[in-house]
């Protein structure tokens, strides 16, 4: 790599520190294909420095009253609002999201900051007086220590804000393993956090790949790991962290399906499918990559979806009228193209081929247009594996029951949706579908930040989910205090002449 390309530093103990590694990775502008920065695969010793900084900061920070801790988050929220456009522009530049999508993703992260500001209430425990004569019991929620987060490339700001605001509001300190593909936005995020006056060492940031991440997961001073990424890696993180006595929440891959019934509201359904399948170029775990459509409406629906998808404007992430930007990296573009080729080889009907997409003025961008396959089955790779791109697969079924069985056969269980005007089918689907987040005429059923992100099956490993009440419980542990206070007179001291 050339030396005039900026290199992203680490953030340790409130200071920016250049890594001593020899391994620097390219950070792209996916719209242009240019390398705009380099991110370090930092050394395990530098990961340890970040953990030690958090460990040193923990005792004092954990004793700061909760009401005072969240004052930093109130300031952080104001700074995020004031600099929303700048932060979103950085995300669009290095990730490929459209500016409107980037703005939306930051806003969803701000939701969690707002939620974390309520931790003085959320951390209130339980109590009962006189459980037996003169005995009271209280349960407190206490911070657990140094926590760590490992984040993916697709939401480089939103997902870190799913983690560290709640963790530090609960009294923990944090080491964030940001993603090396999109580090500029996280650097800017922490610069805003520093402006709040947050004490040094409370939040630290490292950039590393497998060796450094393993060092973080195995570190004896890290008490909890939050992870978002692929299922194979998430399973390893879960098993490794658990083996080292840590608590884990690992949010992993998905293959979300939507069942389309003949009685659906047709136009809103088509628009919902287009947004859910092709928004953020399909690079989101709650995207809608599979539509399971009743055969009575299949031909009409497929025709309408193809027609709407053909009108999607693919362009540079910062173009004023863009509807879909590029994929994040050249490696990911090659991976998505490989899935398309696999779908063709498996015998699915390719109705729309976005591989030929070209954007005027951006010949080196990582662009692919919408891809639609029809007559996909569960035994095809494109019908069962997460592609993480703008690829929509159509599966045809004869009735509701076959549709439900088709969806429940998936190894993943992040989200599922049904489009119908029938209360009966909506209720049956929401009760019986094997997914943790369910949409009724909602293609991307992600709950707001004060609910938890509740994936199932191979989409999640752990016991307590991300944000919402589960997030507070994940970053705290319970302590129960049983107390009895004796009155001297009742203890035989009345012989001394004492009176009440």
N, C-alpha and C positions, 0 to 999 in steps of 0.2 A: 504493500500500500504506500501511496505517496505521503510525505511527511506534512504537507500543508493542509491535510484534511483534519478538522478538529477531532480531538479524542475526548470521549465522555469520561469524567472523573467519577470516583466513588464518593459517597457521603458517609463519613465516619466521625462520630462525636461532634456533629455540628459543623464540620469543615469539609471542604472539597479536596480530595486527595487523588492524584494520578496513580493508576495502578502500575506496579513494577513488572507486569506480565510481558511476555514476548508475543503473546497471541492476541491479536486485535481483529475484530470481525467487522465487516462492512455494514453500515446503516444506509439504506437506500431511500431515495425519493421514488416511490413506485410509479408515479405518473411519468417521470422522465427517464427512469432507469439509472440515474446518477447516484454515485456514492456521496453522501452528504456529511458523513461522520464515521467514526470508528468506535466500537464498544469493546471493552476489555473482557477477556475471559480471565477474571482476576484470580489471584493465587489463594489457596486454602488458608494461608497465613493472614491474608487480608480479610477473608471471611471471619476468621477468628478475632481479628481486631474489631470488626463491627459488632460481633457478639459481645466481646469484652466491654466495649463502650456501652452497649445496652445494659449489660449486667451491672456495671458501676453506677449507671443512672437509675437503676430500678429501685433501690431502697428508698431514696429520697422522693422519687416520683410517686411511688405507691402510697406514701404517707400524705401526699397532697390531697386535701379534701376533694371529693368528686365534683362538687359545685365549682371549685376553683379550676380543676383540670379542664372542664368543658369550656371555660372562658377562652382558652386557646382555640378551640374548635369553632366557637362563635366568630372569632376574628378570622379564622381560616375560611369559613363560609363566606364572609363578606369579601375577602380577597379573591376567592374563586368567582364570585358573581362579578366583581369588578374586572377581572382578567379572563372572563369566559371566552371571548372571541380570540384572544391571543393563544390561549391554551388549545382551543379547538383547531386553530390554524396549524399549530405544530403537529397535532395528531394527524390532520389531513395530509400534511406534507410528508410525514415519515411512515404513515400507516396505509394511506390510500382511501380512507373513508371520505365521503363527500363532506363538505363543511357542515351541512345541516345534520348529517349523521354524527359527526364529531361533536357538535354542539349538544346534540341529544344525549350522547354517551357521557359527557361531562356532567350534564344536568342530572342524569341518573346516579352518578357518583355523589353529587352534592346531596341527593336525597339521603344517602347513608350518613353523611356528615351531620345533616339536620337530625337524623334519628339518634346518632351518637351523642348529640348535645342533650338528649333526654336521659343520659345515664344516671344522674342522681336519683331519678325516679325508678329507672329500670333496674338499678342495683339494690333497691330496697328488698330486704329479706322477709322473713316470717317470724312471728312470735306468738306465744300463747302463755298467759300467766296462769299460775295455780294449776299446772298440769297434775300435780298432787299437792297436798297442803304445803304452802310456803315455798314451792318450787316453780320457777319460771324457765322457759326454754326459748332461745332466740337462734335463728339461722341467718348468718351473714353471707354475702357474696364477696369473696376476696380475690384480688388479682393473683395471677399464677406465676408471673416472672417475665422472662424474655420470650417473646413470640416471634415467629418468622412467617413470611409470605412469599410464595413462589408464583409468578404471574405469567400469563401468555402474551402473545403479540397482538391479539385481535382487539382488546380493549385496554390499551396500555395505561390509561388513567383511571377509568371506571373501576376496574377490578382491584387495583391497590386500595382504592377508597372503600371497597367492600370490607377491607381488612383492618388497616392500621387505625382509622378513626375510632372504631369501636374498641379495639385493643387498648389504645392509650387512654381513652375515656374511662375504661374499667381499671386503670392504674398499672397496666403493663408497659414495658418498653418493646421496641420492635426493630427487626431487621428485615428489610424489603429486598428480595431478590427480583429486581425489575427485569423486564425482557430485553435481551441484547439487540433485538431487531428494531425496537422503538424506544430508545432510552431518552431522547431529547425531551419528550413530553413529561416523563417522570422527573427528570432533572428540574424542569420548570415548576412542576408541582411541588417539589421539596423546597425550591427557592421561595415559593409563596408561603409554605409552612414555616420556614425560618423567619419570615417577616412577622410572625405572630409572637416571637420571643420565646417559643417553646424551648425548654432547657436542653442543653447539649446531651446527645446520646439517647434521647427518648425515641427518636426515629432515625434509623441509619439505612443506607442503600448500597447494595453491591450489585455488580454485573458479572455473571459467570455462567458457565455451561455445566456439564455433568459433574466434573470433579468438585468444583466449588459448591454446587448444589447439594451433592452428597455430604460434603463436609458440614454444610448448614443443617441438613436433616439429622445427621448423626451427632451433632455437637452436644456435649453433656449439659451445657448451660442453656440450651433452648428447650422450652417446656411444651410448646405447641407449634404445629405447622399447619398453615392454610395453603392449599394448593389449588390451582386451576390449570388444566392442561389435558393431555391425551390420557386415555384409559390405561394403556400399558405403563406409562410413566407414573400415573397417579396410583396405580396398584403397588408399584415398587416403593413410592414415597410412603404410602399407607403402611405397608408391611415393615419397611425399615424403621420408620418413626415409632410404630407400635412396639417393635422389638427393643427399641431403646427407651421405652417407658414414656413416650410422649402422647399427647392427644393429637388427633388428626382430623381435618376435614378436607377431603380431596374431591373437588368438583371436576368431572371428567367429560368424555365425549358423549355425543347424542346422535340419534337418528329419528328426529321427531316426525310424526305422521299426523295428517288431518283426514278425517273421514267426511266425505261430502255426500249428503243424502239428497234425494230428488226434491225434497220439499224446501231446500235451502233458499234464502233470499239471494237470487242468482248474481246480480251485479256486485253487491257488497262482498259476496263470497269470492268472486274472481279478483277483485281488487285486494282483498285480504291475502289471497294466495300469492299474488305478485309481490306485494310488500314483504311478506314473510319469507318467501323463497329467495328473492333477489336483493333485498335490502342489505347494506354492508357487504355487497358482493358475496353473500352467503357465508361470510367468515364470522359466524356466531353460533354458539352451541344451542341457542334457542331458535335458530332458523327453521324453516319448514322445507326440508329437502324431499319429502314424500307426500303425495296426495293419493289417498285411497278413495276412489270414486265409485259410487253405485253405477252399475252398467246402464241403468235407465237414463242417466244424465251424462254419461261419460263422453260421448262424441261431442255433444254441445259444449260441455265444460272445457274439454281439451282444445277445441277450436278457439274458444274465447280466450283461454290462457295464452295460447301461442300468439294470437292477435295482439293482446295487451303487451306481452313480453317483447314483441318485435318493435314496439314503440319506445322502449326504454332507451334513454339517452346515456350512452357510455362515453365518458370524457375524463379529463384531468380532474383530480379530486377537488381543486379549487375553482373549476369553471363555474360560472354563475348559474347555468341551467342544467348542470349534471345531475343525473339520477342514479348512476352507478359508477363508482371509481374503479381503479385497478386492484389486483390482488397485492398483497403486502410485500412479497419477495419473489425473486426469480425461481427459487427452489419450490416455493409453494405453487407458482404458476405451472411448473413442470409436473408437480404432483397431481394437480387438478386435471391437466390435459391427459395424464396417464389414466385417470379414472374414466374419462370420456372414451378413450380408446378401448378400455376394458369393457365398458358398457356396449359398445358396438360389437366387440368380439363375442360377448355373451348372448347377443341376439336381440337386445332391446331395440325398439324402433326410435331412431334419432329424428325428432321432429324439428329441432332447432339447434344449430351448431354454432356456438359462439367462438370457436377457435379461430375463425377468420376475421375476428373483430380488429379493426385498425382505427386509431384515433389520429386525426389530422393534427400535425404539429408535434406529436409525441410518438415517434417511431420506435423508441426504445422502452416505452412503458410496459408494465406487466398486465396488459389488458386481456380480458376474455369476456365475450358477451354472454347473455343468457343461454343456457343449454337445457333442452327439454327432451326427456326420453318417455316414450309410451310403452305399454305392455311390459312393464318391469315386474319381476317376481321376487319373493323373499330370498330365493337361493342365489340370486345374482349379487355380485359384489357391490354394484351401484345401488342395489336395493336394500343392502344390509349394513354397509360400512359408511362411516362419516366421511364425506368428501371435503367439506369445509370450503365450498365454493358455490358459484351461482348455477348449480345443477339441480334440476327438478325432475324427479321420477314419478311417473303415473302408474299406479297399481289399480287394476279394475276388479271389482267384486260384485257378487250377485245380490247381496243383502247386508243388512246391519250386522248380523252375527258373523258372517265371513269377514266383514271389514274389521270388526273388533278383534277377531282371532288373528288377522293379518298384522294388526298393530301390536298385539300382545306377544307375538312371536319374536319381536325384536329383543336383542340382548340389552338394549339401552332403555332408559326410562326417565329421561329428563322431562320432556313435555309431550302432550298430545292434544289434539283439538277435534271438535266436530262442528260442522256447519249444518244447521237444521233449524226449522221453526217448530219442531215437535218437543214439547216439554218431556214427554215420555222418553224419547231417544236421548235427549240431553241428560236426563237424570240417570238413565241406565249406563250411558257412556261414562259420565263422571264417576260413578260408583265402581264400575267394573274394569275400566282401562288401567293397565299396569304402568302408570306414569305418575310422577310426583307433582307435576304442574299441568293443569287441565284447562283448556280454553273452550268456552261455549260461544261459537261465532267470533272467536278471538284467535288469530293465527299464531301469535307469539305470546303465550300466557305467562309472562314474567310478572310476578307480583311486585308491588311497590316496596320500597326499601324497609318499611316497618313490618313487612312479612318476611319469612325466610325463603331462600331459594332451595326448593325441596326435591332435588333429583333422586331417582330410584335406580335400582339394579346396577348395571355396569357404568352408570353415569355418576355414581357417588360412592365413596368409601368413607365411613365414619359414622358417628352417632348423632352429632349436633351439626346442623346445617349452617350456611353462611347468612349473615346479617339477620335482622329481625330479633325476636326473643332468643332464638337458638344462638345467634351470634354473641349475645351478652353472656349466655350460659357457657358457651365454648371458651370465652376468654376469662372466666372466673371459676373459682371452686368454692364449695360450700363449707362453712364452718358452723357447727352447732354448739351453742353455749348453754349449759344447764346450771342454774344458780339457785342458791338458797341463802337467805340472810336471816341470821338468828337475832332475836330480841333477848338482851341479857336477862331480863326478868323471867322470860320463859325458860331460860337455861339454868335456873337455880340460883341466880344472883340476887333474888329478892331478900335473902337473909342479910344482905349488906345494908338494908334499909333504903335501897334505891326505889324510886317511884317512877311511874311512867310520865 
